[in-house]
Structures are given as C-alpha cells and as structure tokens.
C-alpha cells in the first residue's frame, strides 16, 4: 500500500504543469517515501527512487546497479526521469556510467567536474542495494 501511495503522489507531482520548479516543489519531492535527494546543484536537484534500485550484476568485486532518477531544475518546467546504470569495481574503486548512447564512461572528477555528482549518485545507489558505501 505504501508503494502504491508513493507512486500515486509521484504521478501527481510529475503531471503538474507548473511553469518552473521551485524550492518548494523540490521540497515536495523530498517528502515522497522512497525518493532520496542524491545531490543538489546550482539550479536544481537530483532524486533517486530508492525502491527502484536493482542489482543487475553481482560478481564481487564487480557490480552493476540500475535505478530511476528524477532531475528537477529551476530553469525547466519538465522533470527529467531517467533510468541510470552504473558499473563498479570495488577493488579498483572505479565507477562507470552507461551513457544514453549505450557506451560506458569512466567517472573521473579530475577530468570532468560533473562526474563528482554522478559518483555521489552511484555511491548512494550502491548503499541502497548493499547497505554499505562503495567509496572508502
């Protein structure tokens, strides 16, 4: 019942036609059971649907996890929903993101500052699946 209620609330929020996301609207997302604020950025926030986290491959030290995310920005009326997938190597402490083009990209914050947000999200997804942080 809890999942059904949270799905109904999420549907209502996603189908609203507000001009742009506001801090108040982001606060509403924070209150939805099962949604976790993964990170905030200058003009928005990324939420992880913790209930959607799925261990697609479990072969320690390698793991693959997918989940649904919601990106809410102050500059767009649209809430971007995206299924996201990460590959992990625990021994090497590396994370790869499956891009929209189907290729795997190494998340290296030294080369791409946006990688840091994705690494935070990847760590949160790992914690949701295995109840331990990925990053040491």
FENZISUL-V437397 format. One record per pair of residues at least 4 apart in sequence whose ideal C-beta (glycine too) atoms are under 7 Angstrom apart, sorted by the first residue. I is the first residue (numbers start at 1). GAP is how many residues later the second one is. D is the distance in Angstrom with one decimal. If there is no record, write none. Layout:
# FENZISUL-V437397
[[I:GAP:D] [I:GAP:D]]
This chain:
# FENZISUL-V437397
[[1:4:6.2] [2:4:6.3] [2:31:6.1] [3:4:6.1] [3:48:6.5] [4:4:6.4] [5:4:6.4] [6:4:6.1] [6:26:5.6] [6:27:4.4] [6:28:5.0] [7:4:6.3] [8:4:6.5] [9:4:6.4] [9:23:5.5] [10:4:6.1] [10:22:5.7] [11:4:6.0] [12:4:6.9] [13:15:6.0] [13:16:6.6] [14:65:5.5] [18:7:6.4] [18:59:6.3] [19:58:5.8] [20:54:5.8] [20:55:6.7] [20:56:6.7] [20:57:5.7] [21:4:5.0] [21:5:6.3] [21:23:6.8] [21:51:4.5] [21:52:6.0] [21:53:5.5] [23:4:6.4] [24:4:6.8] [25:47:6.8] [26:4:6.7] [26:19:5.0] [26:46:5.5] [27:4:6.8] [29:6:5.7] [29:18:5.3] [29:41:6.8] [29:43:6.4] [30:7:5.6] [34:15:6.1] [34:16:5.4] [34:17:4.2] [35:12:4.8] [35:14:5.9] [36:11:6.6] [36:12:4.8] [36:14:5.1] [36:88:6.6] [37:8:6.0] [37:10:5.8] [38:8:4.6] [38:9:6.4] [38:10:4.7] [38:82:6.2] [38:83:4.5] [38:86:5.2] [39:7:5.4] [39:78:5.0] [39:81:4.9] [39:82:6.6] [40:5:4.6] [41:76:6.5] [43:30:5.4] [43:31:4.4] [43:32:5.5] [44:27:6.3] [44:28:5.4] [44:29:3.5] [44:30:5.9] [45:27:5.4] [46:23:5.9] [46:25:5.4] [46:71:6.9] [46:75:6.3] [47:22:6.6] [47:23:4.4] [48:19:5.9] [48:21:5.6] [48:73:6.5] [48:76:5.8] [48:77:6.5] [49:18:6.2] [49:19:4.2] [50:78:4.9] [52:15:4.8] [52:16:4.2] [53:12:6.2] [53:14:4.4] [53:72:5.4] [53:75:4.1] [53:76:5.3] [54:11:6.7] [54:12:5.3] [54:13:6.8] [55:8:6.9] [55:10:5.7] [55:74:4.9] [56:8:4.5] [56:9:6.5] [56:10:5.5] [57:5:6.9] [57:6:6.4] [57:7:3.7] [58:5:6.1] [60:30:6.6] [61:28:5.7] [61:29:4.0] [61:30:4.2] [62:26:6.8] [62:27:5.6] [63:25:4.4] [64:21:6.6] [64:23:5.0] [65:21:5.6] [65:60:4.9] [65:61:6.4] [65:64:5.5] [66:17:6.1] [66:18:6.7] [66:19:4.2] [67:17:6.2] [67:58:5.2] [68:13:6.5] [68:15:5.6] [69:13:5.3] [69:15:5.2] [69:52:6.9] [70:9:5.5] [70:11:5.6] [71:9:4.2] [72:7:5.4] [85:13:4.1] [86:9:5.6] [86:10:6.7] [86:11:5.9] [86:36:4.4] [86:39:6.3] [87:9:4.3] [87:17:6.4] [88:7:5.5] [88:38:6.4] [88:46:5.9] [89:5:4.8] [90:44:6.8] [93:42:7.0] [93:43:6.6] [94:12:6.5] [95:12:4.7] [95:24:5.9] [95:27:4.7] [96:8:4.4] [96:9:6.2] [96:10:5.5] [96:11:6.8] [97:8:5.0] [97:10:5.7] [97:21:5.7] [98:6:5.8] [99:4:5.1] [99:6:5.4] [107:8:4.2] [107:11:5.2] [107:12:5.2] [107:15:6.9] [108:4:6.5] [108:7:5.7] [109:4:6.2] [109:6:4.6] [109:7:4.3] [109:10:6.6] [114:4:6.7] [115:4:5.9] [116:4:6.6] [117:4:6.6] [118:4:6.2] [119:4:6.3] [120:4:6.5] [121:4:6.4] [122:4:6.4] [122:12:6.8] [123:4:6.5] [123:10:5.8] [123:11:4.9] [123:12:5.1] [124:4:6.5] [125:4:6.6] [126:4:6.0] [126:7:6.9] [126:8:3.8] [127:4:6.6] [127:5:6.7] [127:6:5.5]]
